[in-house]
C-alpha cells in the first residue's frame, strides 16, 4: 500500500498553513508600525477639542509690545520713542498675544502653557466651530509652564483624553495641532525624536519631536495615533524663531498630576523632603562603599521633614516610597509627585549598610531658607599646599568675605592649580571644606591627619564635603594627586 502521497500532501498543507499565518502576522505588524495612510481621520476625531487662545494685556508705555522681536514693531517703537522725547510719558496701551490649548472635560476645563496667558487681563477662547467664549484662570504652575483655564458653555464641549506618555517610544508617530503664527487651526505630523529631555526645570520631562511647532503652537496638544494627548507643546530649539524640526512637549504624565492639583486646589502642592543632594559618580561610590554609582547623595539637611526623620549628610537615598532612585533628578521628581503630609519609607545607605526611615513630607511651596552673613575683625590665616590646593584656616575676615554664618567652620581653598584633579572636579578658590574623609575638619592639622590615615588604609580616593554660596557638595579626589 502506498502511503507516501498522503503524508507528503499533509506536510505540504502544514507548510502552507504556517506560511499563511506568518504572512498575516507580518502584515499586521507592518500595519501597526508603518506610516498611516492619512491623518485625516485623527484630525476629524480631535479637532473639536483644540482651541485658539487670544489674550489682552495692559502694556506700560515704556514696555515692548506683545510682538517684540518683529522688525516692524521694533521700528515703530523706535520711531515713537524719538518723537516723544521731552513730552509727557505715553499712557498705557493694550497688547495681545496668541497661543493654543485643548479642552479636557465637557464642562469646559482647558489646558495651555503658563507663558501663553501670563499677566493677561482677558483670555478669549476660539473653538474649531468658530464659537468664542471668555475664559477664567483656574491656576498656573510656572515650574512646568502649565496653566488651567475654565469656560462656561451652555452645551457639553468636545474634549480629548490624556494618554500615557511613558509608553511612547522613540520613533512613534505623533501629531501636533494648534495656532502657529496666528494662522488658525493647523496640523503637523512627525515622530518622537527622543524622550525624557530636560531643559531648565527640576520637573522637566519633555518629549522631543520633529513635528513642526512654531510660535503660537504653545499650549497645544501632541497626540498619539489613538487621539490621546501625550504632551503639551511648549518650546522649540531654533536659531531663527521658526521650526527646524526640534520641538519639545511636556509629557502628559507630568501634566496630568499638575492639572489634577490645579483643578482641586487652584495651585500645586508638591511633596518636600528637605535635603540638598548631588549625583553619585564612580569615585564617590568607591569612597562611600557603594557597589554602584546610583542614588542621591545627601550633602546637607536643614530643618524640615528629613531632619526630623533622622536623615543625615553623607546618606545616599537609594529608595523613596518603593521607587528605586537612580539619580538626583529622579528623586526630585518622585518627591514632588508625592502627596503633602504623606508618610513614606525612605531607604538610605549609611556606613556600609541600608537603613529604612519613615518621613512625613512637607509642602515644597512653603519651604523657605535664609543664610545670614556677618563681619568681624580680620586676622592672619595660616595655609598649606596639598592635592593641588592652597588651603587656609577659616578666619572671621574670610567668613565675612564668603558671606558665612558666624558659627561656620572648616577650611578655605585659598588657591588652586588649574591642572590639578581638584580643579577638574570643580573645586575653586573660595570653597569651604567642611569635612575630609567623612569627618569634620577645622584645622589644617586635622585635614593632614585624615589624608594620611586614608593613604595608610590603602584608599584610592578621598572624600571632601565642600560648601559654595551656601550649597554643599561632596567631591572625591584621587589620592595619587599631590
Secondary structure as GFF3:
##gff-version 3
##sequence-region A 1 482
A	DSSP	alpha_helix	4	33	.	.	.	ID=ss1
A	DSSP	alpha_helix	40	46	.	.	.	ID=ss2
A	DSSP	three_ten_helix	47	49	.	.	.	ID=ss3
A	DSSP	beta_strand	50	59	.	.	.	ID=ss4
A	DSSP	alpha_helix	71	83	.	.	.	ID=ss5
A	DSSP	beta_strand	93	103	.	.	.	ID=ss6
A	DSSP	beta_strand	109	113	.	.	.	ID=ss7
A	DSSP	alpha_helix	114	117	.	.	.	ID=ss8
A	DSSP	beta_strand	122	126	.	.	.	ID=ss9
A	DSSP	beta_strand	132	134	.	.	.	ID=ss10
A	DSSP	beta_strand	136	141	.	.	.	ID=ss11
A	DSSP	beta_strand	146	150	.	.	.	ID=ss12
A	DSSP	three_ten_helix	165	167	.	.	.	ID=ss13
A	DSSP	beta_strand	173	178	.	.	.	ID=ss14
A	DSSP	three_ten_helix	180	182	.	.	.	ID=ss15
A	DSSP	beta_strand	186	197	.	.	.	ID=ss16
A	DSSP	beta_strand	206	209	.	.	.	ID=ss17
A	DSSP	beta_strand	221	223	.	.	.	ID=ss18
A	DSSP	beta_strand	229	236	.	.	.	ID=ss19
A	DSSP	beta_strand	247	251	.	.	.	ID=ss20
A	DSSP	alpha_helix	252	265	.	.	.	ID=ss21
A	DSSP	beta_strand	271	272	.	.	.	ID=ss22
A	DSSP	beta_strand	276	279	.	.	.	ID=ss23
A	DSSP	alpha_helix	282	288	.	.	.	ID=ss24
A	DSSP	beta_strand	296	300	.	.	.	ID=ss25
A	DSSP	alpha_helix	305	309	.	.	.	ID=ss26
A	DSSP	beta_strand	316	320	.	.	.	ID=ss27
A	DSSP	beta_strand	323	324	.	.	.	ID=ss28
A	DSSP	alpha_helix	328	337	.	.	.	ID=ss29
A	DSSP	beta_strand	343	350	.	.	.	ID=ss30
A	DSSP	beta_strand	353	360	.	.	.	ID=ss31
A	DSSP	beta_strand	362	363	.	.	.	ID=ss32
A	DSSP	three_ten_helix	364	366	.	.	.	ID=ss33
A	DSSP	beta_strand	383	386	.	.	.	ID=ss34
A	DSSP	beta_strand	389	393	.	.	.	ID=ss35
A	DSSP	alpha_helix	396	402	.	.	.	ID=ss36
A	DSSP	beta_strand	411	416	.	.	.	ID=ss37
A	DSSP	alpha_helix	421	424	.	.	.	ID=ss38
A	DSSP	beta_strand	432	436	.	.	.	ID=ss39
A	DSSP	beta_strand	439	440	.	.	.	ID=ss40
A	DSSP	alpha_helix	444	456	.	.	.	ID=ss41
A	DSSP	beta_strand	461	468	.	.	.	ID=ss42
A	DSSP	beta_strand	471	478	.	.	.	ID=ss43
###
